């Protein structure tokens, strides 16, 4: 596994004190301090497209520096985060006592802030106030805070008020606030947020009280808003890594969908959202039965505008989700089951570095499928599994089966951007390993008590692959001693190979429980593939073929026709695509089905897909759809793909725009 001794490797003559290659903060070692709590005081400036205010960072001194060296707090910050003042314990520092660490400036990791602390004892606290503001995007949409997207009223459902939301995973929190932006540092936080009275702010924390009147800032009022401003307060009592700090501000309304859950969105769609996510409490209760008590108080969801770059983001107390889940049949709410699972895997117990991301996501998918099994049954869970295994094969083939990013523990040293490594590999390859471990110890009845013990033991802490392995073997030590079959199986595990071998896993979980629906989907796919361009054979297909089929079954059907890559193409001819679109209505279906069919159709060079493909690429910014859609368009018509992206680049979240630009070479 990745060595913890990395924290002691000199970098440009400055000792690096972190196990995490994706941070410039120095959380470990003598003479340094570690953040434990943050108080945020922020104002949302829609006109200037910035957050501004201060962060009070409560830090604890580590061991005393060698040879009487000075104490320092070293924070991550994006290069374009503007810092105007630093205080320590209420005293303003002159510039000789704090600096931006120019010697270690890095295009991906940012420009750290170094603050000299007064003398003290190990364990003693200080409060460092950093007065700052985030970077505003330019007129071309470039160069702003990478964590934030600012939407004009025209880009919202209501068309009247502006909207702002954050996305900090993986290492974008440092663009939104000065912090130790590494999973190995978990903090509690409070926040006070000022915004126009017509708008509501929400955060990854529990709201405290009602909005209070606030003084109007001395700058222009945003479009659609009056002169009144309000202050809203929040508190997160559980320690979290910085990537889970989240904020949204817009014309939001809430609808209660359970004893601890509300669904928030713009009023134009809030009732539709509440209907779609009515099963939320079932997911939370099922998660508790598998993992132990839910420790976050509330579990709210906010349905963001279409440009949100992910299906969901597990921000504590306030999961962010994409409106592409609004399928009008609750077929996509498994994403909520996934985000609920993060309440334990990721949020409560967190991977220590992004190299161990599979511990967050692989375990989360493993639990998610158990929740789906509990709420919707064995067949749905197994059909979902079939779709996940297909997506893993696509990701592995996209990178190449020997690529570093297809390992469970990729090497992210050298300043690699964790966004570049993002794929289904840690999710599905990680889930497959947990399925293997469960099978080896005797199945779910034997394994699920381990899950509860794991979350109880590491609650509020971070884990590495090694510490998970050690706890797993310790937990099953007695069973391994008493049961030779289990003992031999665990002794035979090659953990280093499981963690570091690239490509597909050697052992894949079984989808056998899917039964007839899986067989029917694959059989229909075989018929379409065999039909080719034969007009007589194609005439035999009609809407009755899929009567009563669920979206999940249709996904397996389309996946069976697609090649195992993310770019599109498969077993359909252009005439077959035209017939399928006519017979099954796939050009007007939900995003999951359109996404798959359009990749098939573009690969077959069916021109009837062109307009719908451009629409799907530009009407939303969920990277699961947007990136492969643009790559499929690139193979279909490179000029069309690049021109479409260039015209619409400003409509995407900065993370999505960055990744699509790389995909297209623009």
Buried (B, 14 or more C-beta within 10 A) or exposed (E): BBEBEBBEEEEEEBBBBBBBBBBBBBBBBBBBBBBBBBBBBBBBBBBBBBBBBBBBBBBBBBEBBEEEEEBBBBBBBBBBBBBEEBBBEEEEBEEEBBBBBEEBEEEEBBBBBBBBBEEBEEEBEBBBBBBBBBBBBEEEBEEBBBBBBBBBBEBBBBEBBBBBBBBBBBBBBBBBBBBBBBBBBBBBBBBBBBBBBBBBBBBBBBBEEEBEEBEBBEEEBBEBBEEEBBBBBBBBEBBBBBBBBBBBBBBBBBBEBBEBBBBBBBEEBBEBBBBBBBBBBBBBBBBBEBBBEBBBBBBBBBBBBBBBBBBBBBBBBBBBBBBBBBBEEBBBBBBBBBBBBBBBBBBBBBBBBBBBBBBBBBBBBBBBBBBBBBBBEEBBBBBBBBBBBBBBBBBBBBBEEEBBBBBBBBBBEEEBBBBBBBBBBBBBBBBBBBBBBBBBBBEBEBBBEBBBBBBBBBBEBBBBBBBBBEBBBEBBEEBBEEBEEBBEBBEEBEBEEBBBBBBBBEEBBEBEBBEEBBEBBBEBBEEBBEBEEEEEBBEEBEEEBBEEBBBBBBBBBBBBBBBBBBBBBBBBBBBBBBBBBBBBEBBEBBBBBBBBBBBBBBBBBBEBBBEBBBBBBBBBBBBBBBBBBBBBBBBBBEEBBBEBBEEBBBBBBBBBBBBBBEBBEE
